């Protein structure tokens, strides 16, 4: 598993490079798109000061 762990985050804002098992490559675009939607929803909730997790959220 360690072979696929992300590199350390960079303070200068450069991209973080991760290495994944090739079997997971087809899943990455959809996974990242979903995370992008979640971040947008979190920003919106924060802007509205709505700090309750949505129904069905893993953050419950």
N, C-alpha and C positions, 0 to 999 in steps of 0.2 A: 504494500500500500504506500509505503514511503516514496517509492519511485514516482508516484502520481500526485504527491502533495504539492500545493502551490509554493512558489518562491516567497521569500519575505516581502512584505509590502514596501514600496518605495516612497519616501517622504517627498520626493520631487514631483509626484503625480504621474510618473511613467506608468505604462501598462504593466500589469502583473502577468507573468507568463505561467501557465499551468500545463502540465503534461498529463494526458488522460489515456486510458486504455482505448485503443482504436475501436473496440466494439461499441464504445459510448459516443463516438464522434457524430453519428446521425442524430443523436438526442440533444446535442449542445445548442443548436440555434433556437429550438423551441424552449429549452430550459432558460436560456439567457433572455429570451423575449418575455417569458413569464416573470422572471426576476425584475426586469425593467418595469413591467406593469405594476408589480408589487411596490417597487420604490416610488413610482409616481403616486400610487394610492396612499402610501405613507406620508409623502410630502403634502398631499391634499388634506389628509386627516389632521396633520400637524398644523397646517394653515387654518383649519377650522377649529382647532383645539379639541378635536374629537379623538381622544386617546383610548377609546374602547376598541378592542379587536373586533373585526367583522365576524359575523356568524360563519362557522366552518373554518375559521382561521386556526393555524397551528400555534398561534401566539396566545391562545386562550389559557 
